Amino acid sequence: MYNEKIENLINFALEERELTEKEKQILFKKAQEEGVDLDAVR
């Protein structure tokens, strides 16, 4: 679905069960850098 880096970030965030604003920003930035549609990440 996504590249491995993005999937790892998403899985890490889900393990914590709480996503901080900083983590969201990092995730969106990395997704954007990799050309992933940000709506798919939200």
Backbone hydrogen bonds, N-H to C=O, Kabsch-Sander energy under -0.5 kcal/mol:
donor,donor_aa,acceptor,acceptor_aa,energy
7,E,3,N,-2.3
8,N,4,E,-2.5
9,L,5,K,-2.1
10,I,6,I,-2.5
11,N,7,E,-2.8
12,F,8,N,-2.5
13,A,9,L,-2.3
14,L,10,I,-2.4
15,E,11,N,-1.9
16,E,12,F,-1.3
17,R,13,A,-0.7
20,T,18,E,-0.6
24,K,20,T,-2.3
25,Q,21,E,-2.3
26,I,22,K,-2.3
27,L,23,E,-2.7
28,F,24,K,-2.9
29,K,25,Q,-2.4
30,K,26,I,-2.7
31,A,27,L,-2.4
32,Q,28,F,-2.5
33,E,29,K,-2.4
34,E,30,K,-1.7
35,G,32,Q,-1.3
36,V,31,A,-2.9
40,A,37,D,-1.3
41,V,37,D,-0.7
41,V,38,L,-0.7
42,R,38,L,-1.4
